Amino acid sequence: MPDTHAPTKNQSTVRTLLRLWPYVRPVRTRLFSAAFVAVLASCLGLLIPLVLKWIVDGPVSDGDPGGVWLGALVLLLLGVAEALLFGLRRWLVARPLAGVEAAMRADLYRHVQRLPVSFHDRWPSGQLLSRGTTDLSLVRMFLAFPLTFLLVNAVTILAGFVILLSQEWTLGLVLIVPVVPLVALCSLFESRYSLAARRAQDQVGDLTTLVEESVLGVRIIKGFGRHRSQARAFGSLARELRGTELHKARLLAALWGVITAVPELAIGAALVLGTVRVADGGLSAGTLVAFLSTALALRWPVDSIGFLLAMSQEAGTATERFFEVLDEPLPAPSLNPPGVGGGKGVLPGATPPDPLAGPAAPAPRFRGSAPDPAPQTPEGLDLQLGIRFHHVAFRYPDAPADSPPLLSGIDLHIRSGETMAIVGGTGSGKTTLTALVPRLYEATGGCITLDGVDIARMSRERLRELVAVAFEEPTLFSASVGENVLMGGGGTEDLDRALDVAQAGFVRELPHGVDTQVGEQGLSLSGGQRQRLALARAVVGRPRFLVLDDPLSALDVHTEARVEAALRDVLRETTALVVAHRPSTVMLADRVALLSGGRVAAVGTHQELLRSNAEYAWLMSGAGDEGEER
C-alpha cells in the first residue's frame, strides 16, 4: 500500500494550485470578470471614507443640512452599488465552478477505472473516495472564494494604504509598521498549517475506508460479535482526526488573534495621535474621520488573511492528493491501434490469417468473433488457434525484489473449442494465471496469444470483447438483475438463455423479475444466487474465449449438477479456461493442467493424471487445501 500519509513538500502551494489551470482555463473569462467586479466593489467601499470627509469638513462645518442629505444619498448609492456588484460576482462564478468540479471528478473517475488492478490492490478505497468528494469540494470552494478574495483584498489593502498616506502620511506610517511582522507570521503559518491540513485529509480517507469496510462487512462484524472492536477502531481514528482538526484550529486562532490585535493596536495609536493633531489644529476633523474610516474599512481584508490562507492551504493539499491519483501511470498502450488485432500481433512464423481481425462472418456465433478458423490440417488443429501461453512469467509489482516469481515458464496451449481445467494447491497461481488472459494483470515475461495474436498487441477494448470472465467471489452492482447480467454483452434476447444456463430461474420469482434491484454488492441474494448471476453475465454475450475461476463453489451439489449440464453446451461453442478445485468441475474439461510451484507440472485428461500424478490424485481426493490463492 502506498504511503498516502507522507506530505510532499517538494513544491510550493502556489505551484501545486497552478496545476488546476487546465480545468480553469475554459471558464477563465467569467472568473476574471468576477475578480474585476469584486475589485471594483471593494474600491467603491473605499470611496465612503472620502465622502465622509467631505460631509464633515463641508456641510457639517458650514451647517448645511441640504449638503448632509446629499452626502447621505451618495453613501446609500455607494452601498447599494457595492452590494449589487458582489452579488454579480457570486452569480458569475457559481455555474462555471460547479462545472470545473464536475470535470475534475469525471477525470478522476475515468482515470481510476483505467488504472490496472495492481493499483487498486495497493490503494484503500476510502482514500480514493475522499479524493473524489471532500478534496474536490475544497478545491471548488477555493476557486469560488479565496482565489478571488486574496486578489481583491491585496488590491484593497494597497489602495487603502495609498489613500491613508495621501490623507496624512505620518498616521499612515503608524499603520504600515505592523505589516512586516504580519508577513513573517503568515509565512510561518503557511508551512505549519499545510502539514496539518494534509494530515487531516489523509485521516479523513482512513476514516472513510473504515466506515466503508464496516458497512460492507456488517454481517461478519455482527456474526463474530466484533462491533465493539470496530467501534474502538473507529473511535481511535476519529480521535486522531479530532486532534488534528484542533491543532489546525489552534494554529488558525493564534494567527487570527495576532492579525486582529496588531492592526487594532495600530489603529488605536493612530486615533490617539490624530486626536492630538486635531486638538492642536494641525489636522481637520474630516481628515481624521476619513482616515479612521479607511483604516476600519481595511480591517476585514486584513482580518480575513488568516482563514483565506487556511482555505488555500487546504485546497493546495487537496489538489496535491487529487493529482497523486491522476499522476499514476496508465498501463502501456497496445501496439496496435484500438479495435485492431491485425497481422502485427501474429507471432513470427505464424502463417494462418488472423481470425480476430478478419472480415466479419455472415452470421457470427460469438461476441466479437470473426470467420470460422481454417480447416484442420492432416496433422490436427493448427497450433496457433485457441489460447496459448508462451514462457509466461509473473511477479506482483509489490513483491520483494529477491522473491521468486509467482509464475515462471508457463507453456500451455488450450486448443480452439477446448475446455482446460487448471488445478493446483493454494498459492500455486491458478487465479493469477486466469487474470493474465483479460490483462487484469500484465505478464512480466513471455506472452499470451489468442488465435495467434499477442494480447499485448491488442487493444484492451477488443480483448475484453473476446474474453468473458467469472470469478469465485462474484461482484454485483446496485442495479437490476437484468442490468447486472447484460454487463457481459448481448441483448435482452440473450438474457433468458444465460439465466437458464446458470440455472438462475429464481430470478423469475423475485418481486419484479429481472427488473428487481439487487442492492449494494448484491447482498440481498445468497452466495449461490450471486455466483449464478455472475456466471450468466459471463456467458450472455456468447464469448469467443471464456475464463472461469471456480464459478460453482457456492452451489449445492444438485444445483451444481444442473449448471454443469447446461454449461457443457456453452463450452462446446467456446474456448475455455476453468479453475477447478473439485472433481465435478474438472469433469467439464477436455484436459487438465496441474500447477505446482508456479509451473505447469503436468497436462492430460482427468483419468490420465489420476493414474500418473500423485500430487493431482492427492488434490482430487480432497486431502489438499482448497481455496483461492492471491
N, C-alpha and C positions, 0 to 999 in steps of 0.2 A: 504494500500500500504506500502511495506517495506521502511525503511529509507535507500535508496541507496546512500545517500549523507554523511553518517556518516563514516569517515575514521576509520578503526580499527588499533590501534597501539599496539595490544597485542602480536605481534611477529615482529621480525626484517625483513628487506627487504631480507636479505640472507636466512632466514628460509622460507620466502614466495617463493622465487625463487627456493629453493631446491625441492619444490613440483612438479617442472617440470621434475624431474629426470625420472619418468616412461615413459615420452614421449621421452626424450633424450637418454635413455639407448639403444634403438635399433640402434642408429646411433653414439654411443659413440666412436667407433673406428675411424671413419672419423673425428669426432670433435677433438679427442685427437691428431690425426695425423696432422690436420690443425693447432692446437695450437703449436705443436712441430715445424712444418715448419715455423710458424710465429716467434717463439723464435729464431730459427736458423737464419732466415733472419735478425732479429734485431741485433743479436750478430755479424753477418757479417758486419753490418754497423758500429759497434764499433771498428772493425779492421782498418777502414780507417784512424782514427787519428794516430794509431801506424805506419802505412805505411808512413803517412806524416812526422812523427818524424824521421823515417829512411831516408827519402828523404832529409829533411833539414839538419840533423846532418851528413849525409853521402855524397851522390853525390853533393848536392848543396855546402856544405862546402868544399869539395875536388875539385869542378869544374869538375865533371864527367858527361858530357851530356848523355852518354850511361846509366848511373845509373838512371838519371832523367826519361828517356824514359821507362826504365824497371819499375820504380815506377808508372809511369802514366798508363802503361799497367795493372799492378796489381790492381790499383784503378778502372780502367774500368771493369775488370773482376769481382771485388767485387760488383760493382754497378749493373752489368747485373745479377749476381747470386742472389742478393737481390731482384731485380725486378721479376725474374722468380719464386722465392720461394713465394713471396707474391701473385703472380698470381695463383700458385698452391694451396695456401691456399683458395683463393676465389673459385676455382673450387671444392675443397673438400667439402666445406660447403653448396654450393648453392642448390644442389638437395636434400640432406637429410633434410635440414631445411625447405624447401618447404613441404616435407613430414610430418615433425613434426607439422607445422601449419595446414596442411590438416587433420591430425589425431585429433588434438585438436578441430578443427571446427566441425568435424564429431561427436566427442563425445559430444560436447555441443549441437548440433542439436538433436542428438539421446536422450539425457537426457531431453531436453526441451519438446520433443514430448511425453516422458513418464511421465512427471510431471502431477499431477492432475489439473483439470480445476481451482480449487481454487487458485493454484499458479498463473495462468495466469490472474485470476481476480485481483490479487494484484500487479503484476509487469507490468510496462509500456513496451510496445513492443519496443520502441526506446532504452530503456536500454538494452534489450536483443540483439537488432541489433548491437549496438555499441560494446557490449562484443564479438560478433561473428565476427566482421570485424575489427574495429580500434584497439581494445585491442590486438587481436591475431597478427595483423601486428606489433605492438610494441614488442610483445614477440619474434617474429621471428627476428626482427632487433636486439634485444638484444643478442640472441643466435648467430647471424651471426657476430656481430662486438664487442660490449662492453665486452661480456663474454670472448672472446679470448684476446682482447687487454688490459683488466685490468690485465690479467696474463702476457701478453707479456711485457707491459710497466713496471710492477713491476719487472720482471726479468731484463729488460733492465736497469732500474734505479739502481738496486742493482749491476749488473755487471759493469755499468758505474762508480759508486762511488768506487768500488774496483779498477778499472783502474786509476781513479783520485788519490786515496790515494797512490797507488803504484808508480805513477809518481812523485808526490810532496804532501806529506801528509799535510803540512801547508796550501797550497792552497785548498786542498780537504776539510779541516775543514771549510774554509770560505763558501763553497757551502753547507755543511751539516747543518750548523746552522739554516737556514730558514726552515728546514723540520718540526720541532716541531710546530711552529705556523700554517704551512700549514695543518698539520694533524688535529689540533683543528678546523681550519676553515672548513675543509671538513666535519667533524662530525656535526658541526652546520648547514652547508648547507644541509646535508642529511635529517635531521629532518624537516626542513622548506620546502624543495623542495618536499618531499614526500606528505605533506599535500596539497600543491598547485597542484601537479600532479593529486592526487585523485579527488580534486575538479573539475579540468578541465575535466577529463574523465567523471565524473558524469554529468557535464553540457553539454558535447557532447551528452550523452544519452538523456537528456531532449530536446535538440535541435532536435535530430533525431526523437523523439516522436512527437514533434510539427509539423515537416515537413511531417511526415507520415500521421498524422491526417488531416493536411490541404489538402494533395493531395487526400486522400480517401474521405474527406468531402467537396471537392471543390464545389459540387452542393449546399450544404447547405450554404456555405460561400457566394457564388455568389447570391443564392436565397434570402438571408436575408441582402445582402449588408454589410457583416462583414469583407470584405477584409482589411479594414483599421485597425480594431481592431486586426485581426490576424497578420497584418504586424507589429503593435506596440508590440504585444506579442513576435513575432519573434525577432524584434529589441532589446527588453529588454533582452531576453536570449542571443542573440548574443553579446550584450554589456557586459553582465556578463562574458561570455566566453572570450571576448577580454581582459577584466580587469584581469582575472585570468592568461591568457597567458602572458600579460605584466608583471604581478607580477613574473611569472616564469622567464621571460627574464631578469628582474632586478636582481633577485637572481643569475642567471647564469652569468650575466655581472659582478656583484660585485665579484663573486668567480673567474671568469676568469681574471678580472683585477688584483686581488691580486696575483693569481697564476702566471701571466705573469710578473708583476712588481717585485715581491720579487726575483725570480731567476735572472732576468736581473740585479738588483742591486748587487746581489751576484757575478755574472759573471764580472760585471764592477769592483767590488772591487778586485776580483782575478786577473783581467787583469792589474790593476794598480800595485798591489803588485808583480805580476810576472814580469812585465816590469822592475821594480826597481831591482828585483833579477837578471835579465839577465844583466842589466847595471852594476851591481856590480860584475858580474862574478860568482854568486852563482847558476845560473841556465842556462842550454843551451837553445838556441833559439828553437831547435827542440822539447825539452820537453815542452816549453811554447806553441808552436803551437799545439802539440798533446793534451796538457791539455785543451786549449781553444776549440779545435775541438771536443774533447769528451764532454765538457760542452755544446757546442752548439748542439751536437747530442742528448743530453738529454732534450733539450728544448721541442721538440714535445711530448715525453712521459709525461713530467710534465704538459705542457700546456693542453694536452688532458684529464687530470684527470677530469676537470670540466664537460665537456659535456658527458664523459663516465659515470660519476656518475649520471648526469641528466638522461641519457637514461636508466641507471639501475634502478633509482627510478621510472621512468615511466613504465618500464617493470614490476617492483615489484607491483605497484598498478594495472596494467593491469592483472597480474597473480592473484592478490587478487580478483579482480572483476570477473575473469573467474571462480575461484573456489567457489565464493559466490553462483553462479548458480549451479555448479556441486555438491556442498555440500547439496543442497536442497534434503531432503529425498524423495525417491520414495514411492508410495503407498505400503502398506504391501502386500507381495505376497499372491496369493491364497493358500489355504491349500492343495489343490490337485495339483499334477504336471501338467505342461502345457498340454493342449489338453485332460485332463481327467475330466469328470464331474461325477465321479463314485459314488459308494454307500456311501462313507464317507460324501458326501454332502447331503444325504437324511435326512430329519428331523427325529428325534426319533419317532418311532411309525409308520412311513410311510411304507406301505407294497408293493406298486407296484414296478416292476422293473424300473430302471432308464431309461426313454426313451431318455435322452440326450446322454447317453454314451453306449448304447447297440449296437449290430452289425448293420451294415448298411442294410437298406431295399433294396430289389431288384431294386426298381425304386422310390427313394425318391422324394416327391413333393416339398420339401422346401430346401432352402440353409441350410446345416448343420443339416438336420433332421435325425432322426433315425426311427426305426419301428413305425408304427401307434400305438397309445395307446391301452391299453387293452379295451375290450368292456365295455359298461356302465353296472354298477351294477343295480339290480332292483330298488334300491333307487335313481338312477340317476347317473350323472357324478361323477367320482372319484374326491374327494375334493382336491387331491394333484396336479391334472393336471391344466395347464394354469399358469397364473401369480398370485402369492399370496403375499400380504403384511401382515406380522405378527408383530403387535405392533410397526410399524416403526416410528422412530423419526429422526428429522434432525435439526441441527443448523449450520449456516455458521461459518467457522473457525475464521473469524474476527469479529463475533458478540460479543457484550459486555457479560461478564460472567453472569451478573444478568438479561439478557434479556430472555424472554420465547423462546422456540424452535419454528422454523417456522412450523414444522410438529410435531405432537405428537399423539401417539397411533393410527396410521393408520392401520386399519384392513380392507382388501379389497381382494376379490377374483374375478379375471377375468377368467372365465372358458375356457377350451380349445375350440378353434374355435369361441369364443365370442368376440364381439367388445364392449368395455365400453367407454363411454364419460365421461370426467372429466370436471365439470362445477364449477365455483366459481367466486367470485368478485376479483378485482385487489388486489394482495398481499396475496391471500389465499393459495398459494403454489402449484398451478397446474403445472407450468413448472418445478419447483424443484422436484416434485413427479415423473414426467416422466423422469427427468435426473438421478434419482436413479436407474432406471432399467438397463441401459447400464453401470452403475457405472461411469458416468461422475462426480458425487459426491458420496461419501461414506455415507451411512446411519449411523447416530451416535447412533442409538438404534434400536432394533428389527432386522428383517431380511426379505429378499425378496427371494422367490423361483420361479423357472421356472420348471414346471412339477415335483415339489417336491425336486428340487436340489437348495440348498442355493447358490445364485450367488457369495457370498463371498468365497465359496469353489471352484469356477470355475475359470479357467484361463481367463484373460481378452480377449485373442485371441479367445478362444472358445465362450465366452459370446457374443462377437461382431460379431461372425459368425452367431449366432442365432437371434440376435436382430438388427433390422434396425430402423433408426430414420430419421425424417424430422422435421425441425424447422420452426417456423413462419418467422424468419429472415434467408433466405437461403444464404449459402456461396458457391460461385463458384470460381474455380481456373483458373489461366491463362493457360488454356488448351483447347482442342477442346470440343465441346458439348458431343460427344461420350465418351471421356475420363472422363469428369465430371460425366456423368450418370453411367458409368461402375465402378466407385469407389465403388458403392454399391454391387458389385459382379456380378455373372452371366457372360454370354458370349455375343458375338455380336448377336447371335440368339435371345437373350432376349431383346435386345435394342429396337427393333421396338415395341414389346409388351408393354414395360414400357412406351415408349413415347405415345402410344395410350391410355394407362390407364390414363396418366397425361394430355391427350388432348394437347400434345405438338407438334402437326402437323406443327406448324410454323417453326420448325427446318428444314423441307424439303424445305422451301422457302428461307433459308439463302444461301449466295453465294456458300458455299461448303458443304451444308447439315450438316450431323453430324460431319464432319471434320472442320467446321468453328470454329475458335478461338474466345472465348467469351470475352477475355481481362480480365484485373485485376478486381477481385471481380464480374465479370460478369456485369459490369455497362453499357455495350453496349446493354444489354437487359432490358426490362421493369421489374418492380417488379413482375407482374403476371407471366411473362415468366420465371424469375429466380425461382419463387416458384414452377412452374410446373416441371422444370428440377430437382429441389430438391426432389419433390415427386416421379418422375421417378427413381431417384437414390435410393430412399428408397425401391421401390417395384421390381427393376430389378432382384434382386437375389432371389426372392421368399422366403422371410424371414419366419422363424418359428414364430417369435414374431415381431410385428410392433408397434412402438411408434411414434405418430404424434402429433406435437404441433401446433394446429390451422393452418394446412398447406394450407388452401384455403382462407386465409384472404385477399389476394391481388387480388382475381379474381372477375371479374364482374359476375352478377347473372346468365347469360346464360352459360358462361364457367364453372362456379361452378357447375351448374346443370349437365352438361355433364361429368365433372370429377367425381362427386359423383356417377353418374350412372355406370361409368366404374369401380370406386373404390369398389363398392359393390361386384363385382365378386372377387376382390382380397381379400377383408375382409372375404369372406366365407372360404377362404383357410388358414387363419392365425388367431392368437390370437392378438388382437389389443387394444391399449390404446390410446385414442384420446382426446386431449384438445380441447374443443369447446367453442366458445363464441356466436354462432348463432344457432337458431333452425334448420336451414338447415343442419348444420354439426352434430348436435345432432341426427338427424334422421338417420344417418348412423349407429348408435349404437344400440345394443340389449338392453343394460341397461345404466343408467346414475348414476354417483356418484357425490354428491354435497359436495364440500369442503367449510368449513366455520371455520374461526379461527384456521386453521391448523389441523382440524379434519374432518373425514367423517361424515357429518351431516345427510345424507340420501342417500339411494340407491334404485333404482327402474327404471321402464320404464319411458319414457318421459311423457306419459299421466298420469301415477300414480303420479309422482312428481308434475305435473302441478295442479292436484286436491288436493294433500295433503300437499304441502310445499309452504308457501307464499314466502319465500326467492327465491326459484327456479323459481316460477312464475314471480316474480319481475325481476329476471335476464333475463329470456327468453322474457320478454316484451320489452326489450331494454332500460328500465329505469336505469339499473345498469351501472356502469362504465365498459367499455370494455378496455382491454389491457393486457399486459403481466407483471406478477409480476417479481420480481427479479429472 
